[in-house]
């Protein structure tokens, strides 16, 4: 039995509002750790409180008629034309949306609605989960919920069923018809249909239009509240599917697991499974959804097909990781392996895991060399002729050093992999290649896998930081910047590159980054992050709208990237 996690429906209305107004729920994707939105969101909550939406509007101005109301972070998914938009929603409109969903009356209605969506033989497992107080890695609770509820449960069901039908929805969030909220809240075309229209649905639609320049299609991505809203529509589809199967009188035993827009249908009867899959297709069509034909299949290998392809490939086709270390002595070969892996499984979680492992290898190697370099200085001091007392002190210290003369990981002499010139070690090199070449590989990984770019840039930043030639170091970073940031839709790359260059940019008093978020980090107080010309000035003046950077964390920023998520579910 899969481990159960507390989800959002276990909270009362105030607790639910507190949940959605936390920084990690508002900002649903990774950003440099100095971006913190708690103070801003709390201030918006305190200033607006229960004030009606219409009373906050400037006369004659509506947010849906304005551009740049939100901050859109565009992910260039393949280094070319495929774009995935994520949103840092306007915090004021975001608050109104959260308030609408989480007021006491609405929350009671919504919880009752999900009770009706909970039907036999269909398990929905993507409701936002309540994180543990101390997570082992970023989003650990959500990732583990996915692992338990979908992957592990699917493997368990292979004991009971012979066949599994797999599919997902093409562009799910972008395809949601906001009118479907009316249908969901009224339980349209179900046995439980209600006559009265819901004001909740109407208000949700109003705030969605405000966030999307008046567009009446799709919902944004990037915050937990949007994930929750999608579950209202998809939960309604579960009810429709359940009743459709009953109407068709399909008697075969079956089980369906849905995680967001991913479906897995289990059955022993292939004909019955086909009928159920067609009923699912019809239900989705009613809601303006389409099955993704590229990800739709019938499987008789439930165990292996229950596991994400990238993770499975990582397990059976990745010889480089083992308990003893790594089979690749060369860091460059290790990087090239990751690059080729990423081309088969782009932007996958396994790429993050592999880059994290490589970063740990490089960090360990550098730490060991720095420690042993200090030991060698002590040996050099002995050769320079110290007094006997001092020499004995050095000798005593060096006994363990001699025993550790061979590197534990590679078995080579501690400085074999560093080129030596005139008694100085060339810090442009790491085992297997020069840093400039390996930086180029990291950059290519970041270019082709924007969702994982911060992991590739972490590896790059650690290698470059090892170099002592400042001119060479910053020449590499400049070239990386031009390679990644001269492209359209390079917003996410800019966020993380600024993490590397912040201290240098601050010292020089200039910053090359054009992204509004980056300008705030650089200290530009005049930047308009969100277009709030629709908000009454007396309300706006009471909100520190640009207060999104933690100054204390920013002071401690180093040229080596740091962020909370270092491992994925693979570690568990």
C-alpha positions as CSV (number, residue, x, y, z in Angstrom):
1,X,0.0,0.0,0.0
2,X,1.4,3.4,-1.0
3,X,2.2,5.8,1.8
4,X,-0.5,8.5,2.3
5,X,0.3,12.2,2.3
6,X,-1.9,14.9,3.7
7,X,-3.3,16.9,0.8
8,X,-4.7,20.4,0.7
9,X,-8.3,19.2,1.4
10,X,-7.3,18.2,4.9
11,X,-6.9,22.0,5.8
12,X,-9.6,24.4,6.8
13,X,-10.2,27.6,4.8
14,X,-7.7,29.8,6.7
15,X,-5.0,27.1,6.6
16,X,-5.6,26.6,2.9
17,X,-5.2,30.4,2.3
18,X,-2.0,30.3,4.4
19,X,-0.7,27.4,2.3
20,X,-1.3,29.1,-1.1
21,X,0.2,32.4,0.1
22,X,3.6,30.9,1.0
23,X,6.5,31.7,-1.3
24,X,7.2,28.1,-2.3
25,X,3.5,27.7,-3.4
26,X,3.4,31.0,-5.3
27,X,6.7,30.3,-7.0
28,X,6.3,26.8,-8.2
29,X,9.6,26.5,-10.0
30,X,13.2,26.8,-8.8
31,X,14.8,30.2,-8.6
32,X,18.0,31.5,-7.0
33,X,17.5,31.2,-3.2
34,X,17.6,35.0,-2.7
35,X,14.2,35.3,-4.3
36,X,11.6,35.2,-1.4
37,X,8.0,36.3,-1.9
38,X,6.6,35.8,1.6
39,X,6.8,39.4,2.7
40,X,5.2,40.7,-0.4
41,X,2.3,38.2,-0.3
42,X,1.7,38.9,3.4
43,X,1.7,42.6,2.8
44,X,-0.8,42.3,-0.1
45,X,-3.0,40.2,2.2
46,X,-2.8,42.7,5.0
47,X,-3.5,45.8,2.8
48,X,-6.4,44.3,0.7
49,X,-7.9,42.0,3.3
50,X,-11.6,41.8,2.5
51,X,-11.8,44.8,0.2
52,X,-13.9,43.9,-2.9
53,X,-12.0,43.5,-6.1
54,X,-14.0,46.3,-7.9
55,X,-13.1,48.8,-5.1
56,X,-9.3,48.3,-5.8
57,X,-9.6,49.2,-9.5
58,X,-8.6,52.5,-11.0
59,X,-11.6,54.1,-12.6
60,X,-11.9,53.0,-16.2
61,X,-8.9,50.6,-16.1
62,X,-9.1,46.8,-16.2
63,X,-6.0,44.5,-15.8
64,X,-7.1,42.4,-18.7
65,X,-6.6,45.4,-21.0
66,X,-2.9,45.8,-20.0
67,X,0.3,44.1,-20.9
68,X,3.0,42.9,-18.5
69,X,0.5,42.5,-15.7
70,X,2.5,39.3,-14.8
71,X,6.1,38.2,-15.1
72,X,6.3,35.4,-17.7
73,X,9.3,33.2,-17.6
74,X,9.7,31.5,-21.0
75,X,11.5,28.2,-21.2
76,X,13.0,27.5,-24.6
77,X,12.6,23.8,-24.3
78,X,14.8,22.6,-27.1
79,X,17.1,25.4,-27.8
80,X,15.0,26.3,-30.8
81,X,11.3,27.1,-31.0
82,X,9.5,25.0,-28.5
83,X,8.5,27.3,-25.6
84,X,7.0,26.5,-22.2
85,X,5.6,29.5,-20.3
86,X,5.7,29.8,-16.5
87,X,4.2,32.7,-14.7
88,X,5.0,34.7,-11.6
89,X,1.4,35.9,-11.3
90,X,0.6,39.5,-10.4
91,X,0.6,39.2,-6.6
92,X,-2.5,41.3,-6.2
93,X,-4.6,39.4,-8.7
94,X,-3.1,36.2,-7.2
95,X,-4.3,37.2,-3.8
96,X,-7.9,37.8,-5.1
97,X,-7.9,34.3,-6.8
98,X,-6.6,32.6,-3.6
99,X,-9.1,34.6,-1.5
100,X,-12.0,33.5,-3.8
101,X,-11.1,29.9,-3.5
102,X,-10.2,29.8,0.2
103,X,-12.9,31.9,1.8
104,X,-15.0,29.9,4.2
105,X,-18.1,29.4,2.0
106,X,-16.1,28.6,-1.2
107,X,-13.8,26.2,0.6
108,X,-16.7,24.3,2.0
109,X,-18.3,24.1,-1.4
110,X,-15.0,23.0,-3.1
111,X,-14.3,20.3,-0.5
112,X,-17.8,18.9,-1.0
113,X,-17.2,19.0,-4.8
114,X,-14.1,16.9,-4.5
115,X,-16.0,14.5,-2.3
116,X,-18.3,13.9,-5.3
117,X,-15.3,13.5,-7.6
118,X,-14.0,10.7,-5.5
119,X,-15.5,7.7,-7.3
120,X,-14.8,4.0,-7.2
121,X,-11.9,2.6,-9.3
122,X,-10.5,6.0,-10.2
123,X,-7.7,7.4,-8.0
124,X,-6.7,11.0,-8.4
125,X,-3.4,11.7,-6.7
126,X,-2.2,15.1,-7.7
127,X,-3.8,17.4,-5.2
128,X,-1.2,19.7,-3.6
129,X,0.3,18.0,-0.6
130,X,1.3,19.4,2.7
131,X,5.1,19.5,2.9
132,X,7.0,18.1,5.8
133,X,8.6,20.7,8.1
134,X,12.1,19.7,6.9
135,X,12.3,18.4,3.4
136,X,15.3,16.5,2.2
137,X,15.2,18.4,-1.1
138,X,13.1,21.0,-2.8
139,X,9.5,19.7,-3.3
140,X,10.4,16.4,-1.7
141,X,6.9,15.8,-0.4
142,X,5.3,16.3,-3.8
143,X,7.9,14.2,-5.5
144,X,7.5,11.4,-3.0
145,X,3.8,11.6,-3.4
146,X,4.1,11.1,-7.1
147,X,6.5,8.2,-6.6
148,X,4.3,6.4,-4.1
149,X,0.9,7.2,-5.6
150,X,1.7,6.7,-9.3
151,X,4.9,4.8,-9.9
152,X,4.9,2.4,-7.0
153,X,1.1,1.9,-7.1
154,X,1.3,1.1,-10.8
155,X,4.0,-1.6,-10.2
156,X,1.9,-3.0,-7.3
157,X,-1.1,-3.3,-9.7
158,X,1.0,-5.5,-12.1
159,X,0.2,-8.3,-9.6
160,X,-3.5,-8.0,-10.3
161,X,-3.7,-6.9,-13.9
162,X,-2.2,-8.0,-17.2
163,X,-2.7,-4.8,-19.3
164,X,-2.1,-1.1,-18.8
165,X,-3.3,1.7,-21.0
166,X,-1.2,4.9,-20.7
167,X,-1.9,8.3,-22.0
168,X,-1.8,12.0,-21.2
169,X,-3.4,15.3,-22.3
170,X,-1.7,17.4,-24.9
171,X,-1.1,21.0,-23.5
172,X,-3.4,20.3,-20.6
173,X,-3.2,23.7,-18.8
174,X,-3.3,25.7,-22.1
175,X,-6.4,23.8,-23.3
176,X,-8.6,24.2,-20.3
177,X,-11.8,26.0,-21.2
178,X,-12.6,28.4,-18.3
179,X,-16.3,27.7,-18.9
180,X,-15.7,24.2,-17.7
181,X,-15.5,25.6,-14.2
182,X,-19.3,26.4,-14.5
183,X,-19.8,22.8,-15.6
184,X,-17.7,21.4,-12.8
185,X,-19.3,23.4,-10.0
186,X,-22.8,22.5,-11.3
187,X,-21.8,18.8,-12.0
188,X,-23.2,19.2,-15.5
189,X,-24.4,16.0,-17.3
190,X,-23.9,13.9,-14.2
191,X,-26.5,12.2,-11.9
192,X,-25.6,14.8,-9.3
193,X,-26.3,17.9,-11.5
194,X,-27.2,21.1,-9.7
195,X,-29.6,23.7,-11.0
196,X,-28.0,26.8,-9.4
197,X,-25.0,28.4,-11.0
198,X,-21.9,28.9,-8.9
199,X,-20.6,32.4,-8.3
200,X,-17.3,30.8,-7.5
201,X,-16.8,29.7,-11.1
202,X,-17.7,33.1,-12.4
203,X,-15.2,34.8,-10.1
204,X,-12.5,32.3,-11.0
205,X,-13.1,33.1,-14.7
206,X,-12.9,36.8,-14.0
207,X,-9.5,36.6,-12.3
208,X,-8.2,34.3,-15.0
209,X,-9.1,36.9,-17.7
210,X,-7.3,39.5,-15.5
211,X,-4.2,37.4,-15.5
212,X,-4.3,36.5,-19.2
213,X,-5.0,39.8,-21.0
214,X,-8.6,38.9,-21.4
215,X,-8.0,35.6,-23.0
216,X,-10.8,33.1,-22.3
217,X,-8.8,29.9,-22.8
218,X,-6.3,28.0,-20.7
219,X,-5.0,28.6,-17.2
220,X,-1.4,29.7,-16.3
221,X,1.4,27.4,-15.0
222,X,3.8,28.2,-12.2
223,X,1.9,28.2,-8.9
224,X,0.2,25.6,-6.7
225,X,-3.1,27.4,-7.0
226,X,-3.2,26.8,-10.7
227,X,-2.4,23.1,-10.1
228,X,-5.4,23.0,-7.7
229,X,-7.7,24.7,-10.2
230,X,-6.7,22.2,-12.9
231,X,-7.7,19.4,-10.4
232,X,-11.2,20.9,-10.2
233,X,-11.6,20.3,-14.0
234,X,-9.8,17.0,-14.1
235,X,-11.7,15.8,-11.0
236,X,-14.9,16.6,-12.8
237,X,-13.7,14.5,-15.7
238,X,-13.1,11.6,-13.3
239,X,-16.8,11.7,-12.4
240,X,-17.9,12.0,-16.0
241,X,-15.7,9.0,-16.9
242,X,-17.0,6.9,-14.0
243,X,-20.6,7.5,-15.0
244,X,-19.8,6.8,-18.7
245,X,-18.3,3.4,-17.8
246,X,-21.3,2.6,-15.7
247,X,-23.6,3.6,-18.6
248,X,-21.8,1.3,-21.0
249,X,-22.2,-1.5,-18.5
250,X,-18.5,-2.5,-18.7
251,X,-18.4,-5.3,-16.1
252,X,-14.7,-6.2,-16.3
253,X,-12.6,-5.4,-13.2
254,X,-10.4,-2.3,-13.8
255,X,-8.5,0.4,-11.9
256,X,-7.5,3.9,-13.1
257,X,-4.8,6.1,-11.6
258,X,-4.6,9.8,-12.7
259,X,-1.8,12.1,-11.7
260,X,-2.7,15.5,-13.1
261,X,-3.1,14.8,-16.9
262,X,-1.3,11.4,-16.8
263,X,-3.7,8.4,-17.0
264,X,-3.0,4.7,-16.4
265,X,-5.8,2.3,-16.8
266,X,-5.4,-1.3,-15.6
267,X,-7.5,-4.3,-16.8
268,X,-7.2,-8.0,-17.5
269,X,-9.7,-7.8,-20.4
270,X,-8.1,-6.2,-23.5
271,X,-11.5,-5.5,-25.1
272,X,-12.9,-3.9,-22.0
273,X,-9.7,-1.8,-21.6
274,X,-10.2,-0.5,-25.2
275,X,-13.8,0.4,-24.4
276,X,-12.7,2.3,-21.3
277,X,-10.0,4.1,-23.2
278,X,-12.5,5.3,-25.8
279,X,-14.9,6.5,-23.1
280,X,-11.9,8.5,-21.6
281,X,-11.3,10.0,-25.1
282,X,-14.9,11.1,-25.4
283,X,-14.9,12.6,-21.9
284,X,-11.8,14.6,-22.6
285,X,-13.1,15.8,-26.0
286,X,-16.1,17.3,-24.2
287,X,-13.7,19.4,-22.1
288,X,-11.6,20.5,-25.0
289,X,-8.8,18.1,-24.2
290,X,-6.9,15.8,-26.6
291,X,-5.0,12.7,-25.9
292,X,-1.3,12.9,-26.7
293,X,-0.9,10.2,-29.4
294,X,2.9,10.2,-28.9
295,X,2.5,9.1,-25.3
296,X,-0.5,6.8,-25.7
297,X,0.2,3.0,-25.6
298,X,-1.1,-0.3,-24.5
299,X,1.4,-2.2,-22.4
300,X,1.8,-5.8,-21.3
301,X,5.0,-4.9,-19.4
302,X,3.4,-3.0,-16.6
303,X,6.4,-3.1,-14.2
304,X,8.9,-1.4,-16.6
305,X,6.3,0.8,-18.4
306,X,5.2,2.2,-15.0
307,X,8.6,3.8,-14.6
308,X,9.5,7.0,-16.4
309,X,11.7,6.2,-19.5
310,X,14.5,8.5,-18.4
311,X,14.6,6.9,-14.9
312,X,14.6,3.4,-16.4
313,X,17.4,4.3,-18.8
314,X,19.3,5.8,-15.8
315,X,18.9,2.5,-14.0
316,X,19.8,0.0,-16.7
317,X,21.9,2.0,-19.1
318,X,24.0,4.2,-16.9
319,X,27.1,2.3,-15.7
320,X,28.8,5.3,-14.3
321,X,27.2,5.4,-10.8
322,X,27.8,2.9,-8.1
323,X,28.4,2.8,-4.4
324,X,32.2,2.9,-4.9
325,X,32.1,6.1,-7.0
326,X,32.2,6.5,-10.7
327,X,33.5,4.4,-13.5
328,X,34.4,7.5,-15.5
329,X,37.7,8.9,-14.2
330,X,37.3,11.8,-16.7
331,X,34.9,14.6,-15.8
332,X,34.7,15.5,-19.5
333,X,33.6,12.0,-20.5
334,X,31.1,12.1,-17.7
335,X,29.7,15.4,-19.0
336,X,29.6,14.1,-22.6
337,X,27.6,11.1,-21.4
338,X,25.1,13.4,-19.7
339,X,24.8,15.5,-22.9
340,X,24.0,12.4,-25.0
341,X,21.6,11.1,-22.4
342,X,19.8,14.5,-22.4
343,X,19.3,14.4,-26.1
344,X,17.3,11.2,-25.7
345,X,15.5,12.3,-22.5
346,X,15.5,16.1,-22.7
347,X,14.6,18.1,-19.6
348,X,14.1,15.0,-17.5
349,X,14.5,14.5,-13.7
350,X,17.3,12.1,-14.3
351,X,19.5,14.8,-15.9
352,X,19.3,16.8,-12.7
353,X,20.3,13.7,-10.7
354,X,23.2,13.0,-13.0
355,X,24.5,16.6,-12.9
356,X,24.1,16.6,-9.2
357,X,26.2,13.5,-8.9
358,X,28.9,15.0,-11.2
359,X,28.9,18.2,-9.1
360,X,29.5,16.2,-6.0
361,X,32.4,14.4,-7.7
362,X,34.0,17.7,-8.7
363,X,33.5,19.2,-5.3
364,X,35.0,16.2,-3.6
365,X,38.0,16.3,-6.0
366,X,38.6,20.0,-5.5
367,X,38.2,19.8,-1.7
368,X,40.8,16.9,-1.6
369,X,43.3,18.8,-3.8
370,X,43.0,21.9,-1.7
371,X,43.6,19.9,1.5
372,X,46.5,18.0,0.1
373,X,48.0,21.2,-1.4
374,X,48.2,22.5,2.2
375,X,49.9,19.3,3.2
376,X,52.5,19.7,0.5
377,X,53.2,23.3,1.7
378,X,54.1,21.7,5.0
379,X,56.4,19.3,3.3
380,X,58.0,22.1,1.4
381,X,58.5,23.9,4.7
382,X,60.5,20.9,6.0
383,X,62.7,21.0,2.9
384,X,63.4,24.7,3.5
385,X,65.2,23.7,6.8
386,X,63.0,24.3,9.8
387,X,64.2,23.8,13.4
388,X,63.9,20.3,14.7
389,X,60.9,21.0,16.9
390,X,58.9,22.4,14.0
391,X,60.1,19.7,11.7
392,X,58.8,17.0,14.1
393,X,55.5,18.7,14.2
394,X,55.2,18.6,10.4
395,X,56.4,15.0,10.2
396,X,53.8,13.9,12.7
397,X,51.1,15.6,10.7
398,X,52.3,14.1,7.5
399,X,52.1,10.4,8.5
400,X,48.5,10.2,7.6
401,X,49.1,12.3,4.5
402,X,51.6,9.8,3.2
403,X,49.2,6.9,3.7
404,X,46.6,8.9,1.7
405,X,49.1,9.7,-1.0
406,X,47.0,7.9,-3.6
407,X,43.6,9.5,-4.4
408,X,40.8,7.4,-3.0
409,X,38.6,7.9,-6.0
410,X,40.9,7.5,-8.9
411,X,43.9,5.6,-7.4
412,X,46.3,8.1,-8.9
413,X,48.9,10.3,-7.4
414,X,47.3,13.3,-5.9
415,X,48.6,15.7,-8.5
416,X,48.8,13.4,-11.5
417,X,45.8,14.9,-13.3
418,X,47.1,18.5,-12.9
419,X,49.5,19.9,-15.4
420,X,52.6,21.4,-13.8
421,X,54.5,24.4,-15.1
422,X,57.4,25.9,-13.3
423,X,56.4,24.4,-10.0
424,X,52.8,25.7,-10.2
425,X,49.8,23.6,-10.9
426,X,47.7,24.6,-13.9
427,X,44.2,25.2,-12.6
428,X,42.7,25.4,-16.0
429,X,42.5,21.6,-16.0
430,X,40.5,19.0,-14.2
431,X,40.7,15.2,-14.6
432,X,40.0,14.4,-18.3
433,X,40.1,17.8,-19.9
434,X,40.5,21.5,-19.6
435,X,37.8,23.6,-17.9
436,X,37.1,25.8,-21.0
437,X,36.2,22.7,-23.0
438,X,34.1,21.2,-20.2
439,X,32.4,24.6,-19.7
440,X,31.3,24.4,-23.4
441,X,29.7,21.0,-22.8
442,X,27.9,22.3,-19.7
443,X,26.6,25.2,-21.8
444,X,25.3,22.9,-24.5
445,X,23.4,20.9,-21.9
446,X,21.9,24.1,-20.5
447,X,21.0,25.3,-24.0
448,X,19.2,22.1,-24.9
449,X,17.6,21.5,-21.5
450,X,16.4,24.8,-20.1
451,X,14.4,23.2,-17.3
452,X,17.7,21.7,-16.1
453,X,19.9,24.6,-17.0
454,X,20.6,25.6,-13.4
455,X,22.1,22.1,-12.7
456,X,24.4,22.4,-15.7
457,X,25.4,25.9,-14.6
458,X,26.1,24.7,-11.1
459,X,28.7,22.3,-12.5
460,X,30.1,25.0,-14.7
461,X,30.3,27.5,-11.9
462,X,32.1,25.1,-9.6
463,X,34.7,24.3,-12.3
464,X,35.3,27.9,-13.3
465,X,35.5,29.0,-9.7
466,X,38.4,26.6,-9.3
467,X,40.5,28.6,-11.7
468,X,42.9,31.3,-10.4
469,X,43.4,33.2,-13.6
470,X,40.6,35.9,-13.2
471,X,40.9,37.0,-16.8
472,X,40.5,33.5,-18.1
473,X,37.6,32.7,-15.7
474,X,35.5,35.7,-16.7
475,X,36.3,35.2,-20.4
476,X,34.6,31.8,-20.1
477,X,31.6,33.3,-18.3
478,X,31.2,36.1,-20.9
479,X,31.1,33.5,-23.7
480,X,28.6,31.4,-21.8
481,X,26.5,34.5,-21.3
482,X,26.5,35.3,-25.0
483,X,25.8,31.7,-25.9
484,X,22.8,31.4,-23.6
485,X,21.4,34.9,-23.3
486,X,21.6,36.1,-26.8
487,X,18.8,33.7,-27.7
488,X,15.1,34.5,-27.5
489,X,13.2,33.1,-24.5
490,X,16.4,32.9,-22.4
491,X,14.9,34.3,-19.2
492,X,15.6,31.3,-17.0
493,X,19.2,31.2,-18.0
494,X,19.6,34.8,-17.1
495,X,18.3,34.2,-13.6
496,X,20.9,31.6,-12.9
497,X,23.8,33.3,-14.7
498,X,23.3,36.4,-12.5
499,X,23.8,34.1,-9.5
500,X,27.3,33.4,-10.8
501,X,28.2,36.9,-11.7
502,X,26.5,39.0,-9.0
503,X,29.5,39.8,-6.9
504,X,31.6,40.8,-9.9
505,X,28.7,42.9,-11.4
506,X,28.2,44.6,-8.0
507,X,31.9,45.4,-7.8
508,X,31.9,46.9,-11.3
509,X,28.7,48.7,-10.7
510,X,27.0,47.4,-13.8
511,X,24.9,44.4,-14.9
512,X,24.2,43.0,-18.4
513,X,20.9,41.3,-17.5
514,X,17.7,42.8,-19.0
515,X,15.1,40.7,-17.2
516,X,13.1,42.7,-14.8
517,X,13.8,40.2,-12.0
518,X,17.5,40.5,-12.6
519,X,17.3,44.3,-12.5
520,X,15.8,44.2,-9.0
521,X,18.6,41.9,-7.9
522,X,21.1,44.4,-9.3
523,X,19.7,47.1,-7.1
524,X,17.5,49.0,-9.7
525,X,14.6,50.3,-7.5
526,X,12.8,51.9,-10.3
527,X,11.9,48.7,-12.1
528,X,8.2,48.0,-12.6
529,X,8.0,44.3,-12.0
530,X,4.3,44.0,-12.6
531,X,2.1,46.5,-14.4
532,X,-0.2,47.7,-11.6
533,X,-1.7,50.7,-13.3
534,X,-5.1,49.2,-12.8
535,X,-4.7,49.4,-9.0
536,X,-5.8,52.5,-7.0
537,X,-2.7,54.5,-6.0
538,X,-3.6,54.6,-2.3
539,X,-3.7,50.7,-2.2
540,X,-0.5,50.3,-4.3
541,X,1.4,52.8,-2.2
542,X,0.9,50.7,0.9
543,X,2.4,47.6,-0.8
544,X,6.3,47.1,-1.1
545,X,5.7,45.6,-4.6
546,X,9.4,45.1,-5.3
547,X,10.3,43.5,-2.0
548,X,11.1,40.1,-3.4
549,X,14.9,39.7,-2.7
550,X,16.3,38.7,0.7
551,X,19.2,41.1,1.2
552,X,20.9,38.9,3.8
553,X,21.0,35.9,1.5
554,X,22.1,38.1,-1.4
555,X,25.1,39.3,0.6
556,X,26.3,35.7,0.9
557,X,26.0,34.8,-2.8
558,X,29.1,33.3,-4.2
559,X,30.2,32.5,-7.9
560,X,29.2,28.9,-7.2
561,X,25.4,28.4,-7.5
562,X,23.6,27.1,-4.5
563,X,20.0,26.0,-4.4
564,X,17.9,23.8,-2.2
565,X,17.0,20.9,-4.7
566,X,20.1,18.8,-5.1
567,X,18.6,15.3,-5.6
568,X,15.4,13.9,-7.1
569,X,13.2,11.0,-6.0
570,X,15.8,8.6,-7.4
571,X,17.7,9.0,-4.1
572,X,14.8,7.7,-2.0
